[in-house]
């Protein structure tokens, strides 16, 4: 094989590897973020010990006055 052929194969291999890396990274990020969102939603819906408000805002010092 001559130099040009090897260079062409190298470029194609680089493109293929980068595409596969991006696909794998996207899948991994989607799984991680999906798991995090699921954990947050589950936490927000946990049964509260105070009789039903859960983790909803309590209207403490940051509550807007009307």
mmCIF file of the N, C-alpha and C atoms, coordinates in Angstrom:
data_MODEL
# 
_entry.id   MODEL 
# 
loop_
_atom_site.group_PDB 
_atom_site.id 
_atom_site.type_symbol 
_atom_site.label_atom_id 
_atom_site.label_alt_id 
_atom_site.label_comp_id 
_atom_site.label_asym_id 
_atom_site.label_entity_id 
_atom_site.label_seq_id 
_atom_site.pdbx_PDB_ins_code 
_atom_site.Cartn_x 
_atom_site.Cartn_y 
_atom_site.Cartn_z 
_atom_site.occupancy 
_atom_site.B_iso_or_equiv 
_atom_site.pdbx_formal_charge 
_atom_site.auth_seq_id 
_atom_site.auth_comp_id 
_atom_site.auth_asym_id 
_atom_site.auth_atom_id 
_atom_site.pdbx_PDB_model_num 
ATOM 1   N N  . UNK A 1 1  ? 0.853   -1.190 0.000  1.00 0.00 ? 1  UNK A N  1 
ATOM 2   C CA . UNK A 1 1  ? 0.000   0.000  0.000  1.00 0.00 ? 1  UNK A CA 1 
ATOM 3   C C  . UNK A 1 1  ? 0.888   1.239  0.000  1.00 0.00 ? 1  UNK A C  1 
ATOM 4   N N  . UNK A 1 2  ? 0.423   2.219  -0.696 1.00 0.00 ? 2  UNK A N  1 
ATOM 5   C CA . UNK A 1 2  ? 1.203   3.447  -0.713 1.00 0.00 ? 2  UNK A CA 1 
ATOM 6   C C  . UNK A 1 2  ? 0.740   4.391  0.399  1.00 0.00 ? 2  UNK A C  1 
ATOM 7   N N  . UNK A 1 3  ? 1.443   5.470  0.539  1.00 0.00 ? 3  UNK A N  1 
ATOM 8   C CA . UNK A 1 3  ? 1.198   6.437  1.618  1.00 0.00 ? 3  UNK A CA 1 
ATOM 9   C C  . UNK A 1 3  ? -0.214  7.032  1.547  1.00 0.00 ? 3  UNK A C  1 
ATOM 10  N N  . UNK A 1 4  ? -0.684  7.334  0.333  1.00 0.00 ? 4  UNK A N  1 
ATOM 11  C CA . UNK A 1 4  ? -2.018  7.944  0.188  1.00 0.00 ? 4  UNK A CA 1 
ATOM 12  C C  . UNK A 1 4  ? -3.123  6.987  0.608  1.00 0.00 ? 4  UNK A C  1 
ATOM 13  N N  . UNK A 1 5  ? -2.961  5.723  0.282  1.00 0.00 ? 5  UNK A N  1 
ATOM 14  C CA . UNK A 1 5  ? -3.962  4.722  0.666  1.00 0.00 ? 5  UNK A CA 1 
ATOM 15  C C  . UNK A 1 5  ? -4.018  4.586  2.182  1.00 0.00 ? 5  UNK A C  1 
ATOM 16  N N  . UNK A 1 6  ? -2.856  4.504  2.805  1.00 0.00 ? 6  UNK A N  1 
ATOM 17  C CA . UNK A 1 6  ? -2.817  4.396  4.262  1.00 0.00 ? 6  UNK A CA 1 
ATOM 18  C C  . UNK A 1 6  ? -3.427  5.628  4.927  1.00 0.00 ? 6  UNK A C  1 
ATOM 19  N N  . UNK A 1 7  ? -3.142  6.793  4.385  1.00 0.00 ? 7  UNK A N  1 
ATOM 20  C CA . UNK A 1 7  ? -3.697  8.027  4.948  1.00 0.00 ? 7  UNK A CA 1 
ATOM 21  C C  . UNK A 1 7  ? -5.219  8.044  4.806  1.00 0.00 ? 7  UNK A C  1 
ATOM 22  N N  . UNK A 1 8  ? -5.741  7.576  3.681  1.00 0.00 ? 8  UNK A N  1 
ATOM 23  C CA . UNK A 1 8  ? -7.192  7.521  3.474  1.00 0.00 ? 8  UNK A CA 1 
ATOM 24  C C  . UNK A 1 8  ? -7.841  6.547  4.453  1.00 0.00 ? 8  UNK A C  1 
ATOM 25  N N  . UNK A 1 9  ? -7.222  5.393  4.651  1.00 0.00 ? 9  UNK A N  1 
ATOM 26  C CA . UNK A 1 9  ? -7.752  4.405  5.604  1.00 0.00 ? 9  UNK A CA 1 
ATOM 27  C C  . UNK A 1 9  ? -7.712  4.976  7.018  1.00 0.00 ? 9  UNK A C  1 
ATOM 28  N N  . UNK A 1 10 ? -6.638  5.658  7.365  1.00 0.00 ? 10 UNK A N  1 
ATOM 29  C CA . UNK A 1 10 ? -6.512  6.263  8.691  1.00 0.00 ? 10 UNK A CA 1 
ATOM 30  C C  . UNK A 1 10 ? -7.626  7.289  8.930  1.00 0.00 ? 10 UNK A C  1 
ATOM 31  N N  . UNK A 1 11 ? -7.912  8.121  7.935  1.00 0.00 ? 11 UNK A N  1 
ATOM 32  C CA . UNK A 1 11 ? -8.974  9.125  8.076  1.00 0.00 ? 11 UNK A CA 1 
ATOM 33  C C  . UNK A 1 11 ? -10.339 8.466  8.247  1.00 0.00 ? 11 UNK A C  1 
ATOM 34  N N  . UNK A 1 12 ? -10.604 7.419  7.451  1.00 0.00 ? 12 UNK A N  1 
ATOM 35  C CA . UNK A 1 12 ? -11.891 6.718  7.580  1.00 0.00 ? 12 UNK A CA 1 
ATOM 36  C C  . UNK A 1 12 ? -12.018 6.055  8.949  1.00 0.00 ? 12 UNK A C  1 
ATOM 37  N N  . UNK A 1 13 ? -10.934 5.465  9.421  1.00 0.00 ? 13 UNK A N  1 
ATOM 38  C CA . UNK A 1 13 ? -10.957 4.823  10.736 1.00 0.00 ? 13 UNK A CA 1 
ATOM 39  C C  . UNK A 1 13 ? -11.202 5.851  11.833 1.00 0.00 ? 13 UNK A C  1 
ATOM 40  N N  . UNK A 1 14 ? -10.582 7.011  11.713 1.00 0.00 ? 14 UNK A N  1 
ATOM 41  C CA . UNK A 1 14 ? -10.779 8.077  12.702 1.00 0.00 ? 14 UNK A CA 1 
ATOM 42  C C  . UNK A 1 14 ? -12.233 8.519  12.738 1.00 0.00 ? 14 UNK A C  1 
ATOM 43  N N  . UNK A 1 15 ? -12.838 8.700  11.571 1.00 0.00 ? 15 UNK A N  1 
ATOM 44  C CA . UNK A 1 15 ? -14.248 9.104  11.504 1.00 0.00 ? 15 UNK A CA 1 
ATOM 45  C C  . UNK A 1 15 ? -15.132 8.037  12.142 1.00 0.00 ? 15 UNK A C  1 
ATOM 46  N N  . UNK A 1 16 ? -14.874 6.772  11.829 1.00 0.00 ? 16 UNK A N  1 
ATOM 47  C CA . UNK A 1 16 ? -15.684 5.682  12.379 1.00 0.00 ? 16 UNK A CA 1 
ATOM 48  C C  . UNK A 1 16 ? -15.545 5.597  13.898 1.00 0.00 ? 16 UNK A C  1 
ATOM 49  N N  . UNK A 1 17 ? -14.333 5.718  14.393 1.00 0.00 ? 17 UNK A N  1 
ATOM 50  C CA . UNK A 1 17 ? -14.098 5.637  15.838 1.00 0.00 ? 17 UNK A CA 1 
ATOM 51  C C  . UNK A 1 17 ? -14.743 6.817  16.555 1.00 0.00 ? 17 UNK A C  1 
ATOM 52  N N  . UNK A 1 18 ? -14.605 8.018  15.999 1.00 0.00 ? 18 UNK A N  1 
ATOM 53  C CA . UNK A 1 18 ? -15.217 9.193  16.630 1.00 0.00 ? 18 UNK A CA 1 
ATOM 54  C C  . UNK A 1 18 ? -16.737 9.070  16.662 1.00 0.00 ? 18 UNK A C  1 
ATOM 55  N N  . UNK A 1 19 ? -17.330 8.565  15.582 1.00 0.00 ? 19 UNK A N  1 
ATOM 56  C CA . UNK A 1 19 ? -18.785 8.385  15.547 1.00 0.00 ? 19 UNK A CA 1 
ATOM 57  C C  . UNK A 1 19 ? -19.226 7.386  16.613 1.00 0.00 ? 19 UNK A C  1 
ATOM 58  N N  . UNK A 1 20 ? -18.497 6.298  16.754 1.00 0.00 ? 20 UNK A N  1 
ATOM 59  C CA . UNK A 1 20 ? -18.846 5.289  17.760 1.00 0.00 ? 20 UNK A CA 1 
ATOM 60  C C  . UNK A 1 20 ? -18.661 5.839  19.174 1.00 0.00 ? 20 UNK A C  1 
ATOM 61  N N  . UNK A 1 21 ? -17.598 6.621  19.389 1.00 0.00 ? 21 UNK A N  1 
ATOM 62  C CA . UNK A 1 21 ? -17.385 7.237  20.708 1.00 0.00 ? 21 UNK A CA 1 
ATOM 63  C C  . UNK A 1 21 ? -18.526 8.186  21.050 1.00 0.00 ? 21 UNK A C  1 
ATOM 64  N N  . UNK A 1 22 ? -18.955 8.988  20.087 1.00 0.00 ? 22 UNK A N  1 
ATOM 65  C CA . UNK A 1 22 ? -20.049 9.934  20.328 1.00 0.00 ? 22 UNK A CA 1 
ATOM 66  C C  . UNK A 1 22 ? -21.350 9.193  20.637 1.00 0.00 ? 22 UNK A C  1 
ATOM 67  N N  . UNK A 1 23 ? -21.607 8.098  19.914 1.00 0.00 ? 23 UNK A N  1 
ATOM 68  C CA . UNK A 1 23 ? -22.815 7.313  20.158 1.00 0.00 ? 23 UNK A CA 1 
ATOM 69  C C  . UNK A 1 23 ? -22.789 6.722  21.570 1.00 0.00 ? 23 UNK A C  1 
ATOM 70  N N  . UNK A 1 24 ? -21.658 6.150  21.953 1.00 0.00 ? 24 UNK A N  1 
ATOM 71  C CA . UNK A 1 24 ? -21.531 5.549  23.279 1.00 0.00 ? 24 UNK A CA 1 
ATOM 72  C C  . UNK A 1 24 ? -21.638 6.612  24.370 1.00 0.00 ? 24 UNK A C  1 
ATOM 73  N N  . UNK A 1 25 ? -21.029 7.766  24.155 1.00 0.00 ? 25 UNK A N  1 
ATOM 74  C CA . UNK A 1 25 ? -21.098 8.851  25.134 1.00 0.00 ? 25 UNK A CA 1 
ATOM 75  C C  . UNK A 1 25 ? -22.528 9.348  25.292 1.00 0.00 ? 25 UNK A C  1 
ATOM 76  N N  . UNK A 1 26 ? -23.244 9.487  24.176 1.00 0.00 ? 26 UNK A N  1 
ATOM 77  C CA . UNK A 1 26 ? -24.633 9.934  24.237 1.00 0.00 ? 26 UNK A CA 1 
ATOM 78  C C  . UNK A 1 26 ? -25.497 8.931  25.003 1.00 0.00 ? 26 UNK A C  1 
ATOM 79  N N  . UNK A 1 27 ? -25.321 7.642  24.733 1.00 0.00 ? 27 UNK A N  1 
ATOM 80  C CA . UNK A 1 27 ? -26.081 6.621  25.456 1.00 0.00 ? 27 UNK A CA 1 
ATOM 81  C C  . UNK A 1 27 ? -25.776 6.668  26.949 1.00 0.00 ? 27 UNK A C  1 
ATOM 82  N N  . UNK A 1 28 ? -24.510 6.797  27.283 1.00 0.00 ? 28 UNK A N  1 
ATOM 83  C CA . UNK A 1 28 ? -24.108 6.839  28.683 1.00 0.00 ? 28 UNK A CA 1 
ATOM 84  C C  . UNK A 1 28 ? -24.676 8.069  29.385 1.00 0.00 ? 28 UNK A C  1 
ATOM 85  N N  . UNK A 1 29 ? -24.592 9.218  28.732 1.00 0.00 ? 29 UNK A N  1 
ATOM 86  C CA . UNK A 1 29 ? -25.118 10.451 29.322 1.00 0.00 ? 29 UNK A CA 1 
ATOM 87  C C  . UNK A 1 29 ? -26.627 10.369 29.493 1.00 0.00 ? 29 UNK A C  1 
ATOM 88  N N  . UNK A 1 30 ? -27.327 9.834  28.496 1.00 0.00 ? 30 UNK A N  1 
ATOM 89  C CA . UNK A 1 30 ? -28.782 9.706  28.599 1.00 0.00 ? 30 UNK A CA 1 
ATOM 90  C C  . UNK A 1 30 ? -29.174 8.783  29.743 1.00 0.00 ? 30 UNK A C  1 
ATOM 91  N N  . UNK A 1 31 ? -28.453 7.674  29.907 1.00 0.00 ? 31 UNK A N  1 
ATOM 92  C CA . UNK A 1 31 ? -28.758 6.755  31.010 1.00 0.00 ? 31 UNK A CA 1 
ATOM 93  C C  . UNK A 1 31 ? -28.509 7.433  32.350 1.00 0.00 ? 31 UNK A C  1 
ATOM 94  N N  . UNK A 1 32 ? -27.362 8.099  32.483 1.00 0.00 ? 32 UNK A N  1 
ATOM 95  C CA . UNK A 1 32 ? -27.029 8.766  33.740 1.00 0.00 ? 32 UNK A CA 1 
ATOM 96  C C  . UNK A 1 32 ? -28.064 9.836  34.073 1.00 0.00 ? 32 UNK A C  1 
ATOM 97  N N  . UNK A 1 33 ? -28.369 10.688 33.100 1.00 0.00 ? 33 UNK A N  1 
ATOM 98  C CA . UNK A 1 33 ? -29.331 11.766 33.355 1.00 0.00 ? 33 UNK A CA 1 
ATOM 99  C C  . UNK A 1 33 ? -30.723 11.210 33.619 1.00 0.00 ? 33 UNK A C  1 
ATOM 100 N N  . UNK A 1 34 ? -31.104 10.169 32.899 1.00 0.00 ? 34 UNK A N  1 
ATOM 101 C CA . UNK A 1 34 ? -32.402 9.537  33.139 1.00 0.00 ? 34 UNK A CA 1 
ATOM 102 C C  . UNK A 1 34 ? -32.488 8.968  34.547 1.00 0.00 ? 34 UNK A C  1 
ATOM 103 N N  . UNK A 1 35 ? -31.416 8.311  34.982 1.00 0.00 ? 35 UNK A N  1 
ATOM 104 C CA . UNK A 1 35 ? -31.384 7.765  36.343 1.00 0.00 ? 35 UNK A CA 1 
ATOM 105 C C  . UNK A 1 35 ? -31.452 8.878  37.383 1.00 0.00 ? 35 UNK A C  1 
ATOM 106 N N  . UNK A 1 36 ? -30.748 9.985  37.137 1.00 0.00 ? 36 UNK A N  1 
ATOM 107 C CA . UNK A 1 36 ? -30.761 11.106 38.092 1.00 0.00 ? 36 UNK A CA 1 
ATOM 108 C C  . UNK A 1 36 ? -32.146 11.726 38.182 1.00 0.00 ? 36 UNK A C  1 
ATOM 109 N N  . UNK A 1 37 ? -32.782 11.951 37.025 1.00 0.00 ? 37 UNK A N  1 
ATOM 110 C CA . UNK A 1 37 ? -34.125 12.535 37.018 1.00 0.00 ? 37 UNK A CA 1 
ATOM 111 C C  . UNK A 1 37 ? -35.098 11.601 37.723 1.00 0.00 ? 37 UNK A C  1 
ATOM 112 N N  . UNK A 1 38 ? -34.988 10.305 37.469 1.00 0.00 ? 38 UNK A N  1 
ATOM 113 C CA . UNK A 1 38 ? -35.864 9.338  38.134 1.00 0.00 ? 38 UNK A CA 1 
ATOM 114 C C  . UNK A 1 38 ? -35.667 9.378  39.646 1.00 0.00 ? 38 UNK A C  1 
ATOM 115 N N  . UNK A 1 39 ? -34.422 9.483  40.098 1.00 0.00 ? 39 UNK A N  1 
ATOM 116 C CA . UNK A 1 39 ? -34.150 9.546  41.535 1.00 0.00 ? 39 UNK A CA 1 
ATOM 117 C C  . UNK A 1 39 ? -34.726 10.821 42.144 1.00 0.00 ? 39 UNK A C  1 
ATOM 118 N N  . UNK A 1 40 ? -34.621 11.935 41.432 1.00 0.00 ? 40 UNK A N  1 
ATOM 119 C CA . UNK A 1 40 ? -35.167 13.200 41.939 1.00 0.00 ? 40 UNK A CA 1 
ATOM 120 C C  . UNK A 1 40 ? -36.683 13.119 42.034 1.00 0.00 ? 40 UNK A C  1 
ATOM 121 N N  . UNK A 1 41 ? -37.321 12.595 40.992 1.00 0.00 ? 41 UNK A N  1 
ATOM 122 C CA . UNK A 1 41 ? -38.784 12.473 41.003 1.00 0.00 ? 41 UNK A CA 1 
ATOM 123 C C  . UNK A 1 41 ? -39.224 11.537 42.119 1.00 0.00 ? 41 UNK A C  1 
ATOM 124 N N  . UNK A 1 42 ? -38.520 10.431 42.283 1.00 0.00 ? 42 UNK A N  1 
ATOM 125 C CA . UNK A 1 42 ? -38.857 9.498  43.357 1.00 0.00 ? 42 UNK A CA 1 
ATOM 126 C C  . UNK A 1 42 ? -38.718 10.182 44.718 1.00 0.00 ? 42 UNK A C  1 
ATOM 127 N N  . UNK A 1 43 ? -37.666 10.958 44.891 1.00 0.00 ? 43 UNK A N  1 
ATOM 128 C CA . UNK A 1 43 ? -37.455 11.668 46.151 1.00 0.00 ? 43 UNK A CA 1 
ATOM 129 C C  . UNK A 1 43 ? -38.594 12.652 46.411 1.00 0.00 ? 43 UNK A C  1 
ATOM 130 N N  . UNK A 1 44 ? -39.026 13.340 45.361 1.00 0.00 ? 44 UNK A N  1 
ATOM 131 C CA . UNK A 1 44 ? -40.104 14.318 45.521 1.00 0.00 ? 44 UNK A CA 1 
ATOM 132 C C  . UNK A 1 44 ? -41.438 13.658 45.857 1.00 0.00 ? 44 UNK A C  1 
ATOM 133 N N  . UNK A 1 45 ? -41.604 12.405 45.463 1.00 0.00 ? 45 UNK A N  1 
ATOM 134 C CA . UNK A 1 45 ? -42.866 11.713 45.713 1.00 0.00 ? 45 UNK A CA 1 
ATOM 135 C C  . UNK A 1 45 ? -42.809 10.766 46.908 1.00 0.00 ? 45 UNK A C  1 
ATOM 136 N N  . UNK A 1 46 ? -41.708 10.757 47.629 1.00 0.00 ? 46 UNK A N  1 
ATOM 137 C CA . UNK A 1 46 ? -41.621 9.908  48.821 1.00 0.00 ? 46 UNK A CA 1 
ATOM 138 C C  . UNK A 1 46 ? -42.723 10.278 49.796 1.00 0.00 ? 46 UNK A C  1 
ATOM 139 N N  . UNK A 1 47 ? -43.223 9.287  50.510 1.00 0.00 ? 47 UNK A N  1 
ATOM 140 C CA . UNK A 1 47 ? -44.277 9.535  51.497 1.00 0.00 ? 47 UNK A CA 1 
ATOM 141 C C  . UNK A 1 47 ? -43.721 10.403 52.621 1.00 0.00 ? 47 UNK A C  1 
ATOM 142 N N  . UNK A 1 48 ? -44.344 11.517 52.886 1.00 0.00 ? 48 UNK A N  1 
ATOM 143 C CA . UNK A 1 48 ? -43.871 12.409 53.947 1.00 0.00 ? 48 UNK A CA 1 
ATOM 144 C C  . UNK A 1 48 ? -44.283 11.904 55.326 1.00 0.00 ? 48 UNK A C  1 
ATOM 145 N N  . UNK A 1 49 ? -43.556 12.348 56.304 1.00 0.00 ? 49 UNK A N  1 
ATOM 146 C CA . UNK A 1 49 ? -43.884 11.997 57.684 1.00 0.00 ? 49 UNK A CA 1 
ATOM 147 C C  . UNK A 1 49 ? -44.777 13.044 58.324 1.00 0.00 ? 49 UNK A C  1 
ATOM 148 N N  . UNK A 1 50 ? -45.050 14.148 57.620 1.00 0.00 ? 50 UNK A N  1 
ATOM 149 C CA . UNK A 1 50 ? -45.823 15.237 58.213 1.00 0.00 ? 50 UNK A CA 1 
ATOM 150 C C  . UNK A 1 50 ? -47.293 15.216 57.796 1.00 0.00 ? 50 UNK A C  1 
ATOM 151 N N  . UNK A 1 51 ? -47.749 14.118 57.204 1.00 0.00 ? 51 UNK A N  1 
ATOM 152 C CA . UNK A 1 51 ? -49.161 14.007 56.907 1.00 0.00 ? 51 UNK A CA 1 
ATOM 153 C C  . UNK A 1 51 ? -49.571 14.394 55.503 1.00 0.00 ? 51 UNK A C  1 
ATOM 154 N N  . UNK A 1 52 ? -48.659 14.537 54.570 1.00 0.00 ? 52 UNK A N  1 
ATOM 155 C CA . UNK A 1 52 ? -49.107 14.705 53.213 1.00 0.00 ? 52 UNK A CA 1 
ATOM 156 C C  . UNK A 1 52 ? -48.455 15.761 52.352 1.00 0.00 ? 52 UNK A C  1 
ATOM 157 N N  . UNK A 1 53 ? -47.632 16.638 52.893 1.00 0.00 ? 53 UNK A N  1 
ATOM 158 C CA . UNK A 1 53 ? -47.067 17.686 52.041 1.00 0.00 ? 53 UNK A CA 1 
ATOM 159 C C  . UNK A 1 53 ? -45.817 17.229 51.292 1.00 0.00 ? 53 UNK A C  1 
ATOM 160 N N  . UNK A 1 54 ? -45.180 16.168 51.708 1.00 0.00 ? 54 UNK A N  1 
ATOM 161 C CA . UNK A 1 54 ? -43.980 15.710 51.019 1.00 0.00 ? 54 UNK A CA 1 
ATOM 162 C C  . UNK A 1 54 ? -42.890 16.760 51.057 1.00 0.00 ? 54 UNK A C  1 
ATOM 163 N N  . UNK A 1 55 ? -42.261 16.955 49.945 1.00 0.00 ? 55 UNK A N  1 
ATOM 164 C CA . UNK A 1 55 ? -41.180 17.931 49.856 1.00 0.00 ? 55 UNK A CA 1 
ATOM 165 C C  . UNK A 1 55 ? -41.639 19.208 49.171 1.00 0.00 ? 55 UNK A C  1 
ATOM 166 N N  . UNK A 1 56 ? -42.928 19.471 49.193 1.00 0.00 ? 56 UNK A N  1 
ATOM 167 C CA . UNK A 1 56 ? -43.456 20.685 48.581 1.00 0.00 ? 56 UNK A CA 1 
ATOM 168 C C  . UNK A 1 56 ? -42.988 21.893 49.382 1.00 0.00 ? 56 UNK A C  1 
ATOM 169 N N  . UNK A 1 57 ? -42.872 23.047 48.732 1.00 0.00 ? 57 UNK A N  1 
ATOM 170 C CA . UNK A 1 57 ? -42.471 24.258 49.458 1.00 0.00 ? 57 UNK A CA 1 
ATOM 171 C C  . UNK A 1 57 ? -43.420 24.539 50.620 1.00 0.00 ? 57 UNK A C  1 
ATOM 172 N N  . UNK A 1 58 ? -42.867 25.025 51.707 1.00 0.00 ? 58 UNK A N  1 
ATOM 173 C CA . UNK A 1 58 ? -43.670 25.233 52.912 1.00 0.00 ? 58 UNK A CA 1 
ATOM 174 C C  . UNK A 1 58 ? -44.148 26.661 53.069 1.00 0.00 ? 58 UNK A C  1 
ATOM 175 N N  . UNK A 1 59 ? -43.706 27.554 52.214 1.00 0.00 ? 59 UNK A N  1 
ATOM 176 C CA . UNK A 1 59 ? -44.126 28.944 52.355 1.00 0.00 ? 59 UNK A CA 1 
ATOM 177 C C  . UNK A 1 59 ? -43.401 29.647 53.478 1.00 0.00 ? 59 UNK A C  1 
ATOM 178 N N  . UNK A 1 60 ? -42.163 29.277 53.695 1.00 0.00 ? 60 UNK A N  1 
ATOM 179 C CA . UNK A 1 60 ? -41.350 29.876 54.749 1.00 0.00 ? 60 UNK A CA 1 
ATOM 180 C C  . UNK A 1 60 ? -40.934 31.288 54.410 1.00 0.00 ? 60 UNK A C  1 
ATOM 181 N N  . UNK A 1 61 ? -39.745 31.701 54.808 1.00 0.00 ? 61 UNK A N  1 
ATOM 182 C CA . UNK A 1 61 ? -39.290 33.083 54.650 1.00 0.00 ? 61 UNK A CA 1 
ATOM 183 C C  . UNK A 1 61 ? -39.303 33.576 53.203 1.00 0.00 ? 61 UNK A C  1 
ATOM 184 N N  . UNK A 1 62 ? -39.181 32.682 52.225 1.00 0.00 ? 62 UNK A N  1 
ATOM 185 C CA . UNK A 1 62 ? -39.135 33.113 50.839 1.00 0.00 ? 62 UNK A CA 1 
ATOM 186 C C  . UNK A 1 62 ? -40.496 33.295 50.202 1.00 0.00 ? 62 UNK A C  1 
ATOM 187 N N  . UNK A 1 63 ? -41.575 33.091 50.957 1.00 0.00 ? 63 UNK A N  1 
ATOM 188 C CA . UNK A 1 63 ? -42.920 33.166 50.392 1.00 0.00 ? 63 UNK A CA 1 
ATOM 189 C C  . UNK A 1 63 ? -43.262 34.608 50.022 1.00 0.00 ? 63 UNK A C  1 
ATOM 190 N N  . UNK A 1 64 ? -43.846 34.763 48.830 1.00 0.00 ? 64 UNK A N  1 
ATOM 191 C CA . UNK A 1 64 ? -44.242 36.103 48.383 1.00 0.00 ? 64 UNK A CA 1 
ATOM 192 C C  . UNK A 1 64 ? -45.459 36.570 49.170 1.00 0.00 ? 64 UNK A C  1 
ATOM 193 N N  . UNK A 1 65 ? -45.468 37.844 49.534 1.00 0.00 ? 65 UNK A N  1 
ATOM 194 C CA . UNK A 1 65 ? -46.599 38.407 50.276 1.00 0.00 ? 65 UNK A CA 1 
ATOM 195 C C  . UNK A 1 65 ? -47.598 38.982 49.300 1.00 0.00 ? 65 UNK A C  1 
ATOM 196 N N  . UNK A 1 66 ? -48.862 38.799 49.601 1.00 0.00 ? 66 UNK A N  1 
ATOM 197 C CA . UNK A 1 66 ? -49.923 39.329 48.731 1.00 0.00 ? 66 UNK A CA 1 
ATOM 198 C C  . UNK A 1 66 ? -50.714 40.365 49.452 1.00 0.00 ? 66 UNK A C  1 
# 
